Amino acid sequence: MTAHPDPAPLRLGTRASALALAQSGQAGRALVAGTGRAVELVHVRTTGDVDRRPLTQIGGTGVFVTAVRQALLDGEVDVVVHSCKDLPTTPADGITMACIPAREDPRDALVARNGLTLAQLPAGARVGTGSPRRAAQLLRARPDLDVVSIRGNIDTRINRALGSEPDLDAVVLAASGLHRADRAAEISDLLDVQVMLPAPAQGALAIECRTEDWQAGGWLAEALAAYDHAPTRAAVTAERTLLRALEAGCSAPVAAHATGEGQALQLRALAISPDGAKVIEGSRRVDPGSTSAPARAGASDADCAARLGEALAAELLDQGARDLLDAASAAPDQV
């Protein structure tokens, strides 16, 4: 009897951080389930991993993405997994965002000494974050805090507040990353979206493949399509379309969060000054079955979601969001 060779492993490109490896491994195992294939995680070092300056100083958009995408285009890997909020909103030539799995908790989380909540932190407490969006909303909610710019992986950041020699009272991280890294037990306060609106696409993963492979079909294209989660894709499409329409990068002080109820989709968004003193915000709803939906008859959920993002972005721009974001990008010493 002739032995059949094992099928080729799925080569999955990923950053080498503990969080990236955890979420890439999870995605890879889901894609190969039932195929008899193994998953080979191929580590790719990105600009964001090498350059430790604040993201606003090294470009923000794409610093964790470009090298991983290049490995895909060069044929070194078959698919790549990203934190969707790190992806530039402009499509990349030759690459298809083939799969957006079901979203993890999109909220931000406080990890604080003694299990303190945001409301319980004393005046003058030092709170660390690497995100201008988080920093501005922290100051909006608690202008008496001392918000400190930090970088580093999850362990490094948590140790700044909970380690043996802490120099911060708390840090703010994405709840999704803490869950995926098995560090959720250290969350002292899950921040309600009314207090801390998430970054566009926060909590979602994006799996990309070469466009030619997607169009050719086969087992990988079928696995990617099966793992895609339509409600998450619709929400993420609305949020990322708004970000693109505002011409703001993934590190800009812009927040957006879409939620679904049946076929309807509700999008809330804001742009905020670095000190949290000025906020331009709004919300909008679309129902693909409604005659008032901002979409053509027969449009797909993705079409409706994109038009929802465009419509809300237009409202924010009419209120002066462009001037606010331009001033924020020019402000010195951003977190």
Secondary structure as UniProt FT lines:
FT   STRAND          10..14
FT   HELIX           18..32
FT   TURN            33..36
FT   STRAND          39..43
FT   HELIX           47..50
FT   HELIX           55..58
FT   TURN            61..65
FT   HELIX           66..73
FT   TURN            74..75
FT   STRAND          79..83
FT   HELIX           84..86
FT   TURN            93..94
FT   STRAND          95..99
FT   STRAND          108..112
FT   HELIX           113..115
FT   TURN            118..120
FT   TURN            123..124
FT   STRAND          126..129
FT   HELIX           132..141
FT   TURN            143..144
FT   STRAND          146..149
FT   HELIX           154..162
FT   STRAND          170..174
FT   HELIX           175..180
FT   TURN            181..182
FT   HELIX           184..186
FT   STRAND          189..191
FT   TURN            193..195
FT   TURN            200..203
FT   STRAND          205..210
FT   HELIX           211..216
FT   HELIX           219..227
FT   HELIX           230..245
FT   TURN            246..247
FT   TURN            250..251
FT   STRAND          254..261
FT   TURN            262..263
FT   STRAND          264..272
FT   TURN            274..275
FT   STRAND          279..286
FT   TURN            288..289
FT   TURN            291..292
FT   TURN            297..298
FT   HELIX           301..318
FT   TURN            319..320
FT   HELIX           321..330
//
